[in-house]
Amino acid sequence: MRVGRRFAATGILSLSLAVAACGDGGGPGDTRPGAQGYRVGLLLPESRTTRYDTFDRPYIEARLGELCADCEVLYRNAGSDADKQATQARELLDQGIKVLILDAVDSAAAESIVEDTKARSVPVVAYDRLAEGPIDYYVSFDNEKVGQVQAQSLLDALAANGTTTGGPIVMVNGAPTDPNAASYKSGAHSVLDGKVSIGDEFDTVDWSAEKARAGVEAAITKLGAGKIVGVYAANDGTAGGAIEALRSAGVTTMPPVTGQDAEIAAIQRILSGEQYSTIYKAIKPQATVAADMAVAAATGSRYTGKATTFTDNGTRKVTSVLLPPVAVTRTNVKDTVIADGFYTAPQLCTGVYAAACQESGIS
């Protein structure tokens, strides 16, 4: 699927928002907004996390294709580089986008992107991460709730193991430039503080699995590999790094390790018992809302889809949709990511994971 492709018509959905003029086959004299199609800019932040190019981008493009068959998506991935993302934004503006969907590398740095975009009368939809500046809409998950659900899953596992007070945990937080990471951390602390001993804690630059591994290796040196009873890891990449560090230190039975994003490698680790949990954020509904908001903004309509709230980004109170997260453990893999079609059993149950799938009733 190439950047900037035009969508084939797949059957325009009837919408509650007033965007029927989009891609409806209006003739050359049709001057209604969007009747001739337009360009939509899509900026995603990084490729370390597999979700963005595997799920977010295809889902957003597919929904836009349904809403506006004559629209064109101009896509860029910043590779965790805020300066690069700013350059990409200017490129898209110069190519005449009518709306920008922005998943910021750095929320504070993204304010200049938002200001430049709005200066050209182009609306901005903040996607997944709350950018600073005068954005028009925001769609994400309840990020404090994500941290709370992660932490509660860890507490549940510690209680089941009888190790809640048996030793320290390590907290592997996300990238300090990602505003969501601060919310995950805050939510996690609201559940964990006073209930467990936090032996070591650090932020992970760029959400790097390698940096997470190095941080946990340092924690092992400080605390002792056999003393660590659990690991709060903010996402699945950092969870993988933590598990590698523990394994390299000789740990054979892993303490409970949390995660986020329901990456396929994480689900397989959960099935095999290496990782305890992940957070499943149903990306398709999030992507759908982003596309709906973008079309509404581009055509001067008001988004009237899912129930909205307001999120203060320091500049204004932004009309927002915040979706609920779900904890996935071995007991509910079948009822979540498989039931929703996020993954299929053949994708998960490869090689050494076949037996674990059978034990979990997945075939």
Residue pairs with C-beta under 8 A, 6 or more apart in sequence:
1 58
1 61
3 73
3 74
3 75
3 76
4 72
4 73
4 74
4 75
5 72
5 73
6 37
6 70
6 71
6 72
7 61
7 64
7 65
7 68
7 69
7 70
7 71
7 72
7 73
8 65
8 69
9 23
9 65
9 69
10 62
10 65
10 66
10 69
11 66
12 22
12 23
12 24
12 66
12 67
12 69
13 66
13 67
14 20
15 67
15 292
15 305
16 304
16 305
17 292
17 295
17 296
17 301
17 302
17 303
17 304
17 305
18 296
18 299
18 301
18 302
19 34
19 67
19 68
19 295
19 296
19 299
19 301
21 30
21 32
21 33
21 34
21 35
21 299
22 34
22 35
22 37
22 67
22 68
22 70
22 71
22 295
22 299
23 34
23 35
23 37
23 67
23 68
23 69
23 70
23 71
24 35
26 32
26 35
26 36
30 36
33 298
33 299
33 300
34 68
34 71
34 295
34 298
34 299
36 70
37 68
37 69
37 70
37 71
37 72
38 68
38 71
38 72
38 97
38 98
38 99
38 298
39 71
39 72
39 73
39 74
39 92
39 95
39 96
39 97
39 98
40 64
40 71
40 72
40 73
40 74
40 97
40 98
40 99
40 100
40 101
40 294
40 298
41 73
41 74
41 89
41 92
41 93
41 97
41 99
41 100
41 101
41 102
41 122
42 57
42 60
42 61
42 73
42 74
42 75
42 76
42 100
42 101
43 75
43 76
43 77
43 78
43 85
43 88
43 89
43 92
43 100
43 101
43 102
43 103
43 104
43 113
44 52
44 53
44 56
44 57
44 75
44 76
44 77
44 78
44 103
44 127
45 52
45 77
45 78
45 80
45 85
45 103
45 104
45 105
45 129
46 52
46 77
46 78
46 79
46 80
46 105
46 206
46 207
47 53
47 77
47 79
47 80
48 80
48 206
48 207
48 208
48 209
48 237
49 207
49 235
49 236
49 237
49 261
49 263
50 261
50 263
50 264
51 261
51 263
51 283
52 77
52 103
53 77
55 283
55 284
55 287
55 342
56 103
56 127
56 128
56 283
56 286
56 287
57 75
59 283
59 284
59 287
59 288
60 73
60 101
60 127
60 287
60 290
60 291
61 73
61 75
63 287
63 288
63 290
63 291
63 292
64 71
64 73
64 291
64 294
64 295
65 71
67 291
67 292
67 295
68 295
74 92
74 95
74 97
76 85
76 88
76 91
76 92
78 84
78 85
78 88
78 105
80 105
80 206
80 207
81 105
82 104
82 105
82 106
82 109
82 110
82 177
83 109
84 105
85 104
85 105
85 109
85 110
85 113
86 109
86 112
86 113
89 100
89 102
89 113
89 116
89 117
90 116
92 100
93 100
93 116
93 117
93 120
93 122
97 122
98 122
98 298
99 122
99 123
99 124
99 125
99 294
99 295
99 297
99 298
100 117
100 122
100 123
100 124
100 125
101 125
101 127
101 290
101 291
101 294
102 110
102 113
102 114
102 117
102 124
102 125
102 126
102 127
102 131
102 135
103 126
103 127
103 128
103 129
104 110
104 113
104 126
104 129
104 131
105 177
106 177
106 178
107 129
107 130
107 131
107 132
107 177
107 178
107 179
107 313
108 132
108 177
109 177
110 131
110 132
110 133
111 131
111 132
111 133
111 315
112 133
113 131
113 133
114 124
114 131
114 132
114 133
114 134
114 135
115 133
115 134
117 123
117 124
118 124
118 133
118 134
123 136
123 137
123 297
123 298
124 131
124 133
124 134
124 135
124 136
124 137
124 297
125 135
125 136
125 137
125 138
125 139
125 290
125 293
125 294
125 297
126 135
126 137
126 138
126 139
126 140
126 313
126 318
127 138
127 139
127 140
127 286
127 290
128 139
128 140
128 180
128 286
129 140
129 178
129 179
129 180
130 138
130 140
130 179
130 180
130 311
130 313
130 318
131 313
132 313
132 314
132 315
133 313
133 315
134 315
134 316
135 313
135 315
135 316
135 318
136 293
136 297
136 318
136 319
137 293
137 296
137 297
137 303
137 318
137 319
137 320
138 311
138 313
138 318
138 319
138 320
138 321
139 286
139 289
139 290
139 293
139 320
139 321
139 322
139 323
140 180
140 286
140 320
140 321
140 322
140 323
141 281
141 286
141 322
141 323
141 324
141 325
142 322
142 323
142 324
142 325
143 180
143 183
143 184
143 187
144 183
144 184
144 186
144 187
144 190
145 187
145 324
145 325
146 180
146 183
146 184
146 187
146 260
146 279
146 281
146 325
147 183
147 184
147 185
147 186
147 187
147 188
147 189
147 190
147 191
147 234
148 187
148 188
148 190
148 191
149 187
149 279
149 325
149 326
149 327
150 184
150 187
150 188
150 232
150 234
150 258
150 259
150 260
150 277
150 279
150 327
151 187
151 188
151 189
151 190
151 191
151 192
151 232
151 258
152 191
152 327
153 256
153 258
153 276
153 277
153 327
153 329
154 169
154 192
154 230
154 232
154 256
154 258
154 276
154 277
155 164
155 191
155 192
155 195
155 196
157 230
157 256
157 276
157 277
158 164
158 166
158 169
158 196
158 229
158 230
158 256
161 229
161 255
161 256
163 229
163 230
163 255
164 195
164 196
165 196
165 197
166 229
167 197
167 199
167 223
167 227
167 228
167 229
168 196
168 197
168 198
168 199
168 200
168 223
168 227
168 228
168 229
169 192
169 196
169 197
169 198
169 199
169 228
169 229
169 230
169 231
169 232
170 198
170 199
170 200
170 201
170 216
170 219
170 223
170 228
170 230
170 231
170 232
170 242
171 185
171 188
171 192
171 198
171 200
171 201
171 202
171 231
171 232
172 201
172 202
172 204
172 212
172 215
172 216
172 231
172 232
172 233
172 234
172 238
172 239
172 241
172 242
173 181
173 184
173 185
173 201
173 202
173 203
173 204
173 234
174 180
174 181
174 184
174 185
174 203
174 204
174 207
174 234
174 235
174 238
175 181
175 203
175 204
175 205
175 206
175 207
176 182
176 203
176 205
178 207
181 203
181 207
181 234
184 234
184 260
185 234
188 232
188 234
192 198
192 232
196 229
196 230
199 219
199 222
199 223
199 227
199 228
200 215
200 218
200 219
200 222
200 223
202 215
202 218
202 219
204 211
204 212
204 215
204 234
204 238
204 241
205 211
207 234
207 235
207 237
207 238
208 237
208 238
208 241
209 237
209 238
209 240
209 241
209 244
210 241
211 241
212 233
212 237
212 238
212 239
212 240
212 241
212 242
212 245
213 241
213 242
213 244
213 245
214 241
214 245
215 241
216 231
216 241
216 242
216 245
216 246
217 245
217 248
217 249
219 228
220 228
220 245
220 246
220 249
225 246
225 249
225 250
225 251
226 251
228 246
228 255
229 255
230 255
230 256
230 257
231 239
231 242
231 246
231 255
231 256
231 257
231 258
232 258
233 239
233 241
233 242
233 257
233 258
233 259
234 258
234 260
235 259
235 260
235 261
236 259
236 260
236 261
236 262
236 263
236 265
236 266
236 275
236 278
237 261
237 263
238 259
239 257
239 258
239 259
239 266
239 269
239 275
239 278
240 265
240 266
240 269
240 275
242 257
243 254
243 257
243 269
243 274
243 275
246 254
246 255
247 254
254 273
254 274
254 275
254 276
256 276
256 277
257 274
257 275
257 276
258 275
258 276
258 277
258 278
258 279
259 266
259 275
259 277
259 278
259 279
260 278
260 279
260 281
261 278
261 279
261 281
262 278
262 279
262 280
262 281
262 328
262 336
262 337
262 342
263 278
264 343
264 347
264 348
266 275
266 278
267 278
267 328
267 333
267 337
267 343
267 348
268 348
268 350
268 353
268 356
269 275
270 276
270 277
270 278
270 328
270 329
270 330
270 333
271 330
271 333
271 348
271 353
271 356
271 357
271 360
271 362
272 352
272 353
272 356
273 330
273 356
276 329
277 327
277 328
277 329
278 327
278 328
279 325
279 326
279 327
279 328
280 325
280 326
280 327
280 328
280 336
280 337
280 342
281 323
281 325
281 326
282 323
282 326
282 340
282 342
283 342
284 340
285 306
285 323
286 323
289 305
289 306
289 321
289 323
292 303
292 305
293 303
293 305
293 321
295 301
296 302
296 303
296 304
297 303
303 319
305 321
306 321
306 323
307 321
308 319
308 320
308 321
309 320
309 321
309 322
310 317
310 318
310 319
310 320
311 317
311 318
311 320
311 322
312 318
326 336
328 336
328 337
330 360
331 360
333 348
333 360
333 362
334 360
334 361
334 362
336 342
337 343
338 344
338 345
338 348
338 362
345 357
345 362
345 363
348 357
348 362
349 356
349 357
349 358
349 362
349 363
357 363
